[in-house]
Amino acid sequence: MAGWSAVRTGQSRRQVVVGAAIVRDGQVLACARAHPPSTAGKWEFPGGKVETGESEIDALVRECHEELGVAVAVGQRLGGDQVLGHGRSVLRVYLASLLGSAQPTALEHAELRWLAADELDQVTWLPADQPIVAILGPYLRQPQ
């Protein structure tokens, strides 16, 4: 299965997709999808597919650079595997923090927003991201 990393689950292999819950000053970065039309306007954590030969951490660092123009430090994983709607991929989300002075730019998304714990429900999250958002709320309320 060239071109991507997969995880074996029973008889099938699932593409691993990683997401970054980038936290700064008690807020998390949320990204509104620009495409495809079926998910445009819905919110997600930045990230993408783990390519062949890449670790999940390396993929997350690469994706944040490509999508947001920033460098990140990747921390602990949040929650378990989230099976994506079509069932062929699994999402794994990690805490992350910005490195350097660069600020995220919406290079591939329609919009970016920093959300505090009490603002997480102000956007419509993609279904796979919703369980992570539920875990993240209490984390954002803790003193940093």
N, C-alpha and C positions, 0 to 999 in steps of 0.2 A: 504494500500500500504506500507507494512512493508519494512524497510531498507532504506527509503529515504524520503526526504522532497519534497513536491510538491506544486505548485501554481495552483489554479483553473482558467482556461481561457475558458469561454463558457462551452461547454460540456466535455472538456478534462482536465486532470491534467498533468502538466509538471514538470519534475524533475528540481530542482534548482541547478545550477552549479555556483560556485563562482570562480573568478579570481583575482589575486593580481597584480596591476601595481606597482611594487616595484621601488621606485625612490630614487636615490642617486646621489648627485653632478650633477644634471641636466641631468641624464641618467636614462633610465628604463631598467629593466632586462627582456630580451626576452629568451624564452626556445624553443629549437627545439625538436619536438616530436620524440620519438624513435619508437613508434608503435601506432596504427596498421599500416600495410603497406599502407593503403589508405591515411593516414595523416603524415606518417613518413617524417621528413625533413621540415615540415611546422612549423611555429613559432606561439607561443601562450604565454599568461600570465600563470604563475603557478597557480594551484588551482584544484578544483574537486567538486564532489557531496556533497551536504549538506545531512547529515545522519539524521534519525529520532531523534528528541529531541535536535538537535544541532541548534544553531543560525548560521546565515550566517557568522558572524565574527568568531565564534568558529571554524567553518568548515575551514575557510581561514587560521587561525592560525595553525590548525592541518595539513592541506594540505601542507603549506609552510615548516613545520617541516619535514613531511614525504618525500616530493619531493626534498627539497633543504638543509635540515639539519640546518635551521635557524629559529630564532624567529622573528616575525614581529609585528609591531603596525599597526593596520588597521585604515585608515582614511575615508574620504568621498567617496561616490559612484560616479563613472564616467558614465555618460550617462544612458540610459534606458535599459530595458530588450532586449537581443539579442537572438532571436530564433535560436537554432542550426539547422544544415542542415536537420536532420531527423524529426524535428518538435516536438519531445517528450521532449525536454529540453530547458531551458532558462538560458542564461549566464548573471551574474551580476558581474561587475568588480569594485573593490575598490582600491583607492590609498593605498599604504602601505610603511612602512620604516623598515629597518633592526634594530633590537635591539641587543645590545652586539657587540662582536668583530667577531663572526663567519661569514665566507664568504659563499655565496651560492655554493653548490656543485651539479653537475648534477647526482643525485641519480636515477632519473627515466627518464631523458631526454638525448638526444644524445649530446646536446651542449647548453651552456649558453653564452649570450652576453649582455654587457651593451651598449645601443644605445642612442645617443643624438638625439635631434629633427630632425636634418638634416640627420640622418642615419636610421630613421625608415623604409624607403622604400628600404633598402638594403637587407631585408629578405622578404620571402613570408609568410605573416600572414594567419592564418586560417580565413575563411570568417566571422565568428562571432566576431573575435577580431578586424577586420578592422575598424568598426565604432568607437571603443574605441581608436584605434591608431590615428585616425583623430582628436579626441578631445584632446588626450594627447600631440600631437605635440606643440600646442600653450602653453600648461601648462609648458612643459619642457623648453621653451624659456624664461619664466618669471624668474626674479631673485629669487633665493630660500632663 
